[in-house]
């Protein structure tokens, strides 16, 4: 394994650890935020709060706030997927460069030895 390949392996490990920690933090935030919102929505739906304001509250929470929170979680998941794809591309490029360099060494050996 080349030095770059070794460094990429370390980078992948570090990046995956960071992504894992970010996902855990987002999950904690999501549970801490969405659970209370959903509980409030359920109270309104159980008719503990009635009227136009109650209806607008439920609509905004369900159609705007909760959806945006879900989109945020999905965005973080997509970002981690794209980062891992980029790392895979770097690994493949390093291996391909190693093969090309090895082939060139063999060619020069054949010429000069």
TAPENOR-V333446 format. One record per residue. N is the residue number from 0. RES is the residue in one letter. PHI is phi in whole degrees, 0 to 359 (999 if undefined). Layout:
# TAPENOR-V333446
N:RES:PHI
N:RES:PHI
This chain:
# TAPENOR-V333446
0:X:999
1:X:287
2:X:299
3:X:297
4:X:299
5:X:297
6:X:295
7:X:295
8:X:296
9:X:296
10:X:300
11:X:299
12:X:298
13:X:295
14:X:298
15:X:297
16:X:295
17:X:295
18:X:299
19:X:299
20:X:295
21:X:298
22:X:298
23:X:297
24:X:295
25:X:296
26:X:299
27:X:297
28:X:295
29:X:299
30:X:293
31:X:290
32:X:261
33:X:289
34:X:300
35:X:297
36:X:296
37:X:296
38:X:296
39:X:295
40:X:298
41:X:296
42:X:298
43:X:294
44:X:295
45:X:279
46:X:70
47:X:283
48:X:224
49:X:233
50:X:119
51:X:298
52:X:299
53:X:295
54:X:296
55:X:295
56:X:301
57:X:300
58:X:298
59:X:292
60:X:295
61:X:285
62:X:271
63:X:245
64:X:297
65:X:295
66:X:294
67:X:295
68:X:296
69:X:295
70:X:297
71:X:297
72:X:298
73:X:297
74:X:297
75:X:293
76:X:297
77:X:295
78:X:297
79:X:295
80:X:297
81:X:294
82:X:297
83:X:294
84:X:296
85:X:296
86:X:297
87:X:300
88:X:298
89:X:295
90:X:298
91:X:297
92:X:296
93:X:297
94:X:297
95:X:296
96:X:296
97:X:297
98:X:297
99:X:297
100:X:297
101:X:296
102:X:296
103:X:294
104:X:299
105:X:297
106:X:297
107:X:295
108:X:299
109:X:295
110:X:281
111:X:261
112:X:250
